């Protein structure tokens, strides 16, 4: 089976050392992350799957979706998962001026800050598509945010990737410290519905701990 998406290359990690690509440890901890929510039914389904395995995860949320679905967002927080900023409108940093990008980032930050449980929170950000200009990155890091990328990209959003290939991409590349990207979105759900339960079962069987990113 051909692997369409592979583990992030060490050269990329070295070139962009200001970003967090993985969190190496000796405790078999890995870090599940979900981008683009909260989305009705999809995010709630993800929460139920995580609960079954007593797994924690990090949700990089779009501000506009938080405003549209605040009750689901509250549920993510209430169940002990961590929250990250994913811009207000899912902007591509390479195609957006820094002024507009930072304004959009701050708009998402403001939405997140409205929720009392988020007063004490991790300041983490993931750029949509993984695309961000150096100037944008510098401004966000000056605000004490960590920019969280990934070690393993599931590619669950790829409509040309079968669910079996998507699963193999994840399981083939997992190791202690991996940050794994999924998407709690309508586009990704066809693959996610198949891959997430099987990933969680594999992690549990192999004594991995699913922890939050802070």
N, C-alpha and C positions, 0 to 999 in steps of 0.2 A: 504494500500500500504506500503510495507516494505521500510524503509529508509536505504540505504546501506552506506551512508556517513553522518556523523552527525557533529554538531558544535564542534569545538575544545574544548577539556576538560580543565577546569580551572586548573587542576593539571599540565597538560602539559605546560600551560602558566606560571605557577608559577615556574616550574622546569627550564624552558628556558626563564627566565625573561629578558635576554639580547636581545631577539628577539621581534619584534613588531607583535603581533597577532591581535590586533584590535585597534581602535582609539576612545574610548568612548567620547561621547559628548551629549549635550542636545538640539541639533539643528536638529535631525533626519538626520544627514549626514551618508552616507554609502560610501564604497569605492570599486568600481568595478575594477578588475584587470584582465589582459589578458597575458598569458605566451606563449612563443615559437615563436612569430612572428618576423619580419613581413613576411607574406605569401601572394602571389598574390591572388586576389579575396577574400580570407577569411578575411584578415585584412581590406581590403577596404569595404567589406560588414559590418563588425563590426563598422567601422567608420560611415557609412551611418545610421545604426540603432541608434548609439549614438547621431548623429546629429538630428534625428527625435525627440528625447526626450530631446534635449538640455542637455545631460548628459556628464560629463567628466569622464575619467578613467585613469588608469595607465597601461602602457604596459611594461612588463619585457621581453626585447628582447634578442635574441640569436645573438651574434656578426656576425657569419657566415651568418645568414639570412639578417642582415643589409647590409653587403657587397654585397650580391646577389641582394637585392631589395632596394637600397637607396632611390628611388623616393617614395616608399610607406612609408618608415621610415620618410622621410621629411614631408609627408602628416600627419602622426600621430602628429608630432611636431607642424605643422602649424595649426592644428585644436584644439590646446590648451590642449592636454593630456600630462601627465608626463611620463618620460622614466626611466626604471630601468635596471640594468645589470642582465643578466641571464646566464652568462658565454659565451664563444665563441662557444663552441661545445656541450652545454647541458650535462655537466659532472655530474655524480653521485659522490658526495663528499666522500661517504662511500667506494667507489671502486677506488678512485684516491688518489695518494700521495699528500700531502699538497703542495709540490713544483710545481707539474704539475697543480694542481687545481688553485693555486694563479696566476701562469703564464697565465692560460687560462682566469681567471677573468680579469687580467690586459689587456689581448689582446682585450677583449670585451670593456673594459673601453677606450682603445685607439681608437677603431673604433667609438664609440659614440662621443668621443671628436673631431672628424674631422668635425662635423656638427656645424657651427657657432651658431645656435640657442641654442645649448646645452652648451655654455660656462658658462652660469649661470644656474645651474641645481641642482636638488636634487641628493644627493649621496645615492641611495638606491639599494639594491641587494636582489634578491630572489634565493636561491639555487634550482636548478632543482631537482624535486622529493621531495623537502623539506629535502634533505639529505646532511648534512654538518658536518664535524668533528669539535670538539672543537678548535683544533689548527688552522684550516682554518678560522673558525668564528673569532677567536681572531685577526688574521692577517688582515682580511677584516675590522673589526671594528676599528683597529688601523689606518686605512686609512680614518677614519671619515665616513664610510658607515653605514647606518642603515640596518639591516637584517630584511626584511619584510616577514612574513609568512602569515597566514590567520586565519580567524575566521570561514568562511564557505567555504567548498570545494564542488564545483558543481559536480565533477567527470564526467564532460562532455566527457572526454577521454575514459571512461570505456565502452568498446564495449558490455559488458553484462548488461549494465544499460539502461533501456528504456528511451526515451525522457521525458515521463511523470514522471517517478521516479526521473530523474535528476532535473526536474522543482520543484517537491515537496521538494527535498532535499534543494534547495535554498530558496524557499519561506517559508518553515517551520522554518528555522533557522535565517532569517534576523532580526536584531535589530539595533538600532542606534549605529553606530561605527563599524559595521561589515566590515571586509575586505573579499570580495568574489572573489574566483578564477575561472576564465574561461580560455580557451585556444583558441587562434586564429590559429588553426592548422587544417590540413586536417583530422587527426584522430578524432578530437573532433567535426567536423562541423555537423555531422548528429544530434547530440544532441543540439549543440549550436544554430543551425538555428531555432530550435523549442523553446529553453529555453530563449534565450536572449530577443527577442521581448516581450515575456510574462512577464519576470522579469522586464523589463523597464516599461511596462504598470502597473504592480503591484506597483512598486516604485512611479510612478507618481500619481496613484490613491490614495496612502496612504501618499502623501506629503513628501516623502523622497528626499533628495538632494544627487546627485551623485557627489562626489568631488574627487580631485586628491590626491595621497599620495606624500608628500614632505619630 
